[in-house]
Amino acid sequence: MVTFRRFLQRKFVRDTLALQVSKLISVGISFVSSVLIARLMGPGAYGEWALVASFVAIWQSFNLTGIGPSTVTRLSAAVGANNADEALNLMAFYIKIAAMWAAICFALLLLLGTPLASWLYSHEVTLLSTPRLPVMFKIPEPRIGTLAAIYTLVLLPDAIYNLVVIALQSRRSMRIAAVLENINLVLLAGCVVAALIASPTAPGMLAGRLIYSYTTMFLSLWLYRRERTKGILPYPAFTTILARARTIALRPYWRFGFAIALDRNIANFFMQIPMQIVGIFAGKEAAGYLQLALKAMQLPNTLTSAIFDNMQTVVPQAIGRRDYANLWRNFNRVIGALTIGAIGFYGLLVILVMAIGEPIAAFIYGNSWLPAVPLLPVIAVYGAVTTVGGVFGPLYRALGLMRSAIIVKIAALIWGTAAGVILVQQMGALGGAWMVSITFAISIVFTAIVTLPVLRQHAVEHILVSRSEIV
């Protein structure tokens, strides 16, 4: 009992528990809101919104600044060094890049979004048909591009909110950050559901999303003003950050996050390209079914995200200490435990879906969503492989294997897309589900093949050096 009490007194453990409790609460809120949204919108409107969100997400994949993860790393270092000037520069650079990118996205999607959507999502309608001469007309759907352009207006307020979260986490104010994240989810659910009750359409969803983004931005700024002078390093006032953002040079901070951003953004395509291919070849309703299945399977993954968050710190620290032998042993233990857990959990989930999935889905979501149920066993493959594969990111970044990881992702995306186009044309949304799972599986298997031998080689060399020093 005393040992357990001491274990709980460690800040790392308390931070992990705070994050995990926050994740559990977020799973519950996300599940309830996803049910309400799906029932209010129906497959057609929900699929249209999924295509809008995917349209913007694909464009976001061209953001190669890496501003989020690089700021997490550098701001934490600035806090540790008690360097107030560096903290100000990092936050100002973040705001400047976020504002520039938001403006570029809005301008280009406003110009190109509508014609591009009209070309991508046009569908054929038979207005006159005879046995010998069917007359087909192409009906364009430009609204997806218009909504996508308006949707980019959330980029800057969302970025400001994320900067406040990064600032809190960099100072290890995990409990306050966890509370803010949960309030954020409640506001998201409330704003979106209220907007959909008034108008259960994609424009209604967009209105709720805009209200939510600006509300949480002002809430986070209020919290930042309240908390900024607490802790070992007082943060600058937000007006000071804005003033510095106007004059700060871009070059000194530009290159650090490029490789990380490229790696993450390619991985984003693993989800978004299948969604777009399903929308193009199978229609909005099929995209809606795929989106709901992916959302449902992402909820269990949240339960292991606290482990991945901690691995972001533990793995680089071990490599920094050159403690490769212990890292090799512990890393393999983590992989083994996650593999057993993933097979057991998702195997049981597949059995339950096949046995009682349809009646439960009909009760929770309604009969109109039943076509999404057959997608869940296939998406479970994605859930299982990402549960195990999520630990490789911190490893290949810390080992300096970014180039190899990026090459693996590009190859997986090419192979997965080639197979996916054929599968979607034959099976619709189910083919899109297979495309997601195949692409992630290829990427994670080959990432393991690339990274684990390097870690093992370092571990063997470390053991040999230690033995020679003893002798």
Buried (B, 14 or more C-beta within 10 A) or exposed (E): EEEEEEEEEEEEEEBBBBBBBBBEBBBEBBBEBBBBBBBBBBBBBBBBBBBBBBBBBBBBBEBBBBBBBBBBBBBBBBBEEEBBEBBBBBBBBBBBBBBBBBEBBBEBBBEBBBEBBBBBBBEEEEEEEEEEEEEEEEEBBBBBBBBBBBBBBBBBBBBBBBBBBBBBBBBBBBBBBBBBBBBBBBBBBBBBBBBBEEBBBBBBBBBBBBBBBBBBBEBBBEBBEEBBEEBEBEBBBBEEBBBBBEEBEEEEBBEBBBBBBBBBBBBBBBBBBBBBBBBBBBBBBBBBBBBBBBBBBBBBBBBBBBBBBBBBEBBBEBBEEEBBBEBBEBBBEBBEEBBEBBEEBBEEBBEEBEEEBBEEBBEEBBEBBBBBBBBBBBBBBBBBBBBBBBBBBBBBBBBEBBEBBBBBBBEBBEBBBEBBBEBBEEBBBBBBBBBBBBBBBBBBBBBBEBBBEBBBEBBEEBEEEEEEEEE
